[in-house]
Amino acid sequence: MHELANNPSAMVCLTLLIPAVAEPKITDWLIDHPTWQVELSAHQVISRGPLVRLSSIEERIEGCALRVELRLIVQRGLLSELLGELLPLMQGLDGGYWVTPLENFAAFGGSATCTTLG
């Protein structure tokens, strides 16, 4: 059984919640900047809540917004610089972001190593 490291990972998860039409622009930008070494996944989600703007007639009828949730695994030390370049690309988009610390980060099959502080 694998034991989790006692120290937090040097990686964080930056989650972007954006309109689906903006997803190609953001993912293409990340792919065009390989120096960030960002692990990326995209998920279609349904958003509800007081901060969610329902922009289309379909969303108003359904009572929820269709969005894409991009999860970026990035080095903690690069987060501020990445956000500094990424946020202007998302100017005017309906959505938001949050950052979650990772307790541990590893890949199956040994294709990546566990990265932790300490």
Backbone as JSON, one array per atom type, in Angstrom:
{
  "sequence": "MHELANNPSAMVCLTLLIPAVAEPKITDWLIDHPTWQVELSAHQVISRGPLVRLSSIEERIEGCALRVELRLIVQRGLLSELLGELLPLMQGLDGGYWVTPLENFAAFGGSATCTTLG",
  "N": [[0.84, -1.19, 0.0], [0.55, 2.21, -0.82], [1.89, 4.92, 0.88], [0.84, 8.19, 1.71], [2.66, 11.2, 1.29], [4.02, 13.09, 4.01], [4.42, 15.74, 3.69], [3.06, 18.57, 1.95], [2.31, 18.54, -1.56], [4.41, 19.95, -4.1], [2.89, 20.9, -6.02], [-0.1, 22.43, -7.29], [-3.66, 22.55, -7.85], [-5.17, 24.29, -10.27], [-8.27, 25.41, -10.98], [-10.36, 26.23, -13.58], [-13.38, 27.69, -14.43], [-15.24, 27.99, -17.16], [-17.01, 29.34, -20.06], [-18.06, 26.99, -22.56], [-17.37, 27.66, -25.19], [-15.02, 29.07, -24.91], [-13.09, 27.27, -24.22], [-11.37, 25.98, -26.24], [-9.66, 28.14, -26.93], [-8.28, 28.68, -24.52], [-7.08, 26.17, -23.89], [-5.53, 25.79, -26.22], [-3.76, 27.93, -25.94], [-2.38, 27.13, -23.63], [-1.18, 24.76, -24.56], [0.47, 25.84, -26.5], [2.39, 26.98, -24.93], [4.6, 25.32, -23.7], [6.51, 25.5, -21.69], [5.3, 25.9, -19.27], [4.62, 23.43, -18.33], [2.15, 22.13, -17.71], [-0.25, 19.93, -16.48], [-3.28, 18.9, -17.81], [-6.82, 18.73, -17.76], [-10.12, 18.52, -19.11], [-13.53, 19.09, -18.44], [-16.97, 18.74, -18.98], [-19.45, 20.57, -17.34], [-22.29, 21.33, -15.25], [-23.38, 24.38, -14.1], [-24.58, 26.07, -11.25], [-25.91, 28.61, -9.13], [-25.6, 31.66, -7.14], [-23.66, 33.31, -8.33], [-23.5, 32.53, -10.92], [-24.07, 33.35, -14.19], [-26.77, 33.09, -16.35], [-26.66, 32.86, -19.62], [-27.73, 32.15, -22.15], [-30.9, 31.52, -23.83], [-31.66, 28.87, -23.59], [-30.2, 28.1, -21.29], [-31.46, 29.71, -19.39], [-34.04, 28.63, -19.42], [-33.5, 25.99, -18.57], [-32.34, 26.55, -16.13], [-29.7, 26.43, -15.4], [-26.18, 26.72, -16.1], [-24.19, 25.73, -18.82], [-20.94, 24.73, -18.69], [-17.33, 24.54, -19.01], [-15.0, 22.87, -17.11], [-11.77, 23.38, -16.48], [-9.01, 21.71, -15.34], [-5.94, 22.33, -14.06], [-2.82, 21.14, -13.33], [-0.17, 22.41, -11.71], [3.09, 23.73, -10.93], [3.49, 25.02, -7.7], [5.1, 27.29, -7.28], [5.01, 28.56, -9.75], [2.49, 29.47, -10.11], [1.46, 32.16, -9.66], [2.7, 33.61, -11.71], [1.72, 32.24, -13.96], [-1.07, 32.73, -13.69], [-0.97, 35.5, -14.0], [-0.47, 35.74, -16.73], [-2.52, 34.26, -17.86], [-5.05, 35.19, -16.95], [-5.65, 37.69, -18.33], [-6.39, 36.64, -20.83], [-8.84, 35.62, -20.29], [-10.43, 37.71, -19.77], [-13.52, 39.31, -19.47], [-14.96, 36.97, -19.8], [-17.59, 34.83, -18.68], [-17.33, 33.33, -15.7], [-14.97, 31.75, -13.5], [-12.24, 31.1, -11.17], [-10.39, 28.84, -9.03], [-8.0, 27.76, -6.57], [-6.51, 24.81, -5.46], [-4.71, 23.13, -2.98], [-2.52, 20.31, -3.45], [-2.35, 17.2, -1.95], [-0.86, 15.06, -2.69], [0.79, 14.02, -5.68], [0.91, 12.0, -8.44], [1.54, 9.72, -11.17], [-0.02, 6.93, -12.8], [1.6, 3.81, -13.52], [4.23, 4.65, -13.53], [4.96, 6.76, -15.19], [5.33, 9.31, -14.37], [6.83, 10.99, -11.61], [6.28, 11.19, -8.08], [5.86, 14.34, -6.71], [6.93, 16.21, -4.12], [7.13, 18.57, -1.39], [10.05, 19.34, 0.58]],
  "CA": [[0.0, 0.0, 0.0], [1.32, 3.45, -0.94], [1.6, 5.91, 1.92], [0.91, 9.57, 1.25], [3.74, 11.98, 1.87], [3.62, 13.96, 5.12], [4.54, 17.12, 3.24], [2.19, 18.85, 0.8], [2.94, 18.51, -2.87], [4.87, 21.22, -4.66], [1.95, 21.18, -7.09], [-1.46, 22.85, -6.93], [-4.65, 22.38, -8.91], [-5.87, 25.51, -10.66], [-9.5, 25.05, -11.66], [-10.99, 27.33, -14.31], [-14.76, 27.41, -14.84], [-15.38, 28.91, -18.28], [-17.96, 28.92, -21.09], [-17.51, 25.96, -23.44], [-16.79, 28.26, -26.4], [-13.69, 29.6, -24.6], [-12.17, 26.18, -23.9], [-10.27, 25.81, -27.21], [-8.72, 29.27, -26.84], [-7.44, 28.53, -23.32], [-6.25, 24.97, -24.02], [-4.53, 26.04, -27.26], [-2.74, 28.81, -25.36], [-1.55, 26.32, -22.73], [-0.38, 23.85, -25.39], [1.48, 26.67, -27.17], [3.36, 27.41, -23.92], [5.0, 24.09, -23.01], [7.39, 25.75, -20.55], [4.52, 25.85, -18.03], [4.55, 22.03, -17.93], [0.86, 22.0, -17.06], [-1.11, 18.77, -16.73], [-4.56, 19.53, -18.1], [-8.0, 17.94, -18.1], [-11.31, 19.34, -19.36], [-14.75, 18.37, -18.08], [-18.21, 19.5, -19.13], [-20.16, 20.63, -16.07], [-23.48, 22.18, -15.13], [-23.14, 25.33, -13.0], [-25.72, 26.75, -10.64], [-25.54, 29.4, -7.97], [-25.85, 33.1, -7.27], [-22.65, 33.97, -9.15], [-23.55, 31.98, -12.28], [-24.95, 34.08, -15.1], [-27.39, 32.27, -17.38], [-26.56, 33.77, -20.76], [-28.55, 31.79, -23.31], [-32.3, 31.21, -23.54], [-31.68, 27.48, -23.12], [-29.74, 28.08, -19.9], [-32.51, 30.3, -18.55], [-35.12, 27.65, -19.33], [-33.02, 24.87, -17.77], [-31.97, 27.03, -14.8], [-28.3, 26.13, -15.13], [-25.25, 27.12, -17.15], [-23.28, 24.69, -19.3], [-19.59, 25.26, -18.64], [-16.21, 23.61, -19.02], [-14.1, 22.99, -15.97], [-10.4, 23.0, -16.81], [-8.17, 21.47, -14.16], [-4.53, 22.45, -14.41], [-1.88, 20.81, -12.27], [0.96, 23.3, -11.99], [3.98, 23.95, -9.78], [3.04, 26.09, -6.8], [5.93, 28.48, -7.48], [4.72, 29.18, -11.03], [1.07, 29.81, -10.17], [1.22, 33.6, -9.8], [3.13, 34.02, -13.05], [0.76, 31.66, -14.9], [-2.31, 33.5, -13.6], [-0.72, 36.81, -14.57], [-0.58, 35.67, -18.19], [-3.75, 33.58, -18.25], [-6.25, 35.97, -16.64], [-6.04, 38.61, -19.4], [-7.05, 35.88, -21.89], [-10.2, 35.3, -19.86], [-11.11, 38.98, -19.51], [-14.86, 39.4, -20.03], [-15.65, 35.68, -19.8], [-18.41, 34.48, -17.52], [-16.73, 32.18, -15.04], [-14.08, 32.06, -12.4], [-11.2, 30.11, -10.91], [-9.97, 28.61, -7.66], [-6.76, 27.0, -6.44], [-6.58, 23.8, -4.41], [-3.42, 22.46, -2.77], [-2.52, 18.87, -3.64], [-1.66, 16.46, -0.9], [0.07, 14.18, -3.37], [0.59, 13.99, -7.13], [1.68, 10.93, -9.08], [0.88, 9.12, -12.33], [-0.01, 5.47, -12.83], [2.52, 3.19, -14.46], [5.58, 5.18, -13.43], [5.3, 7.75, -16.22], [5.71, 10.55, -13.67], [7.17, 10.73, -10.24], [5.59, 11.97, -7.05], [6.57, 15.58, -6.42], [6.53, 16.75, -2.81], [8.07, 19.5, -0.76], [10.84, 18.77, 1.65]],
  "C": [[0.88, 1.25, 0.0], [0.91, 4.41, 0.17], [1.74, 7.3, 1.33], [2.04, 10.28, 1.98], [3.2, 12.85, 2.99], [3.67, 15.42, 4.73], [3.59, 17.36, 2.07], [2.99, 18.82, -0.5], [3.4, 19.9, -3.28], [3.96, 21.67, -5.79], [0.62, 21.65, -6.51], [-2.37, 22.56, -8.12], [-5.36, 23.72, -9.11], [-7.09, 25.09, -11.47], [-10.11, 26.29, -12.28], [-12.39, 26.88, -14.71], [-15.11, 28.45, -15.9], [-16.49, 28.44, -19.23], [-17.29, 27.94, -22.05], [-16.84, 26.56, -24.68], [-15.38, 28.8, -26.16], [-12.65, 28.51, -24.38], [-11.07, 26.0, -24.94], [-9.22, 26.92, -27.14], [-7.75, 29.09, -25.67], [-6.54, 27.3, -23.46], [-5.19, 25.14, -25.11], [-3.41, 26.92, -26.73], [-1.8, 28.01, -24.45], [-0.65, 25.37, -23.51], [0.74, 24.61, -26.1], [2.55, 27.19, -26.23], [3.82, 26.21, -23.09], [5.92, 24.31, -21.81], [6.64, 25.73, -19.22], [4.44, 24.42, -17.49], [3.28, 21.75, -17.14], [0.2, 20.69, -17.46], [-2.52, 19.31, -16.82], [-5.64, 18.49, -18.32], [-9.18, 18.88, -18.23], [-12.54, 18.48, -19.11], [-15.95, 19.28, -18.33], [-18.97, 19.42, -17.81], [-21.41, 21.5, -16.2], [-23.26, 23.06, -13.91], [-24.45, 25.96, -12.55], [-25.2, 27.57, -9.47], [-25.72, 30.88, -8.22], [-24.84, 33.84, -8.13], [-22.67, 33.51, -10.6], [-24.56, 32.76, -13.1], [-25.47, 33.14, -16.18], [-27.5, 33.13, -18.63], [-27.44, 33.41, -21.94], [-29.99, 31.52, -22.86], [-32.41, 29.8, -22.99], [-31.25, 27.38, -21.66], [-30.79, 28.65, -18.97], [-33.68, 29.34, -18.37], [-34.72, 26.5, -18.41], [-32.67, 25.28, -16.33], [-30.54, 26.7, -14.41], [-27.45, 26.53, -16.33], [-24.36, 25.95, -17.53], [-21.88, 25.31, -19.4], [-18.57, 24.15, -18.84], [-15.35, 23.92, -17.81], [-12.73, 22.48, -16.41], [-9.63, 22.84, -15.51], [-6.73, 21.43, -14.61], [-3.7, 22.09, -13.19], [-0.59, 21.55, -12.61], [1.82, 23.43, -10.73], [3.53, 25.17, -9.0], [3.81, 27.39, -7.05], [5.67, 29.21, -8.79], [3.3, 29.72, -11.13], [0.82, 31.29, -10.4], [1.58, 34.09, -11.2], [2.16, 33.49, -14.12], [-0.55, 32.44, -14.89], [-2.14, 34.9, -14.2], [-0.83, 36.85, -16.08], [-1.92, 35.13, -18.65], [-5.0, 34.44, -18.03], [-6.61, 37.0, -17.7], [-6.73, 37.91, -20.58], [-8.52, 35.62, -21.57], [-11.0, 36.55, -19.52], [-12.47, 38.99, -20.2], [-15.61, 38.09, -20.11], [-16.5, 35.52, -18.55], [-17.81, 33.22, -16.9], [-15.85, 32.62, -13.9], [-13.02, 30.99, -12.25], [-10.99, 29.95, -9.41], [-8.74, 27.71, -7.67], [-6.9, 26.06, -5.25], [-5.19, 23.2, -4.22], [-3.58, 20.95, -2.99], [-1.76, 18.21, -2.5], [-0.58, 15.58, -1.5], [-0.23, 14.23, -4.86], [1.5, 12.92, -7.71], [0.88, 10.41, -10.27], [0.95, 7.61, -12.21], [1.07, 4.97, -13.78], [3.92, 3.78, -14.47], [5.95, 6.2, -14.49], [5.63, 9.11, -15.63], [6.01, 10.2, -12.23], [6.38, 11.62, -9.31], [6.45, 13.18, -6.71], [6.07, 16.14, -5.11], [7.56, 17.74, -2.33], [8.92, 18.75, 0.23], [11.97, 18.03, 1.13]]
}
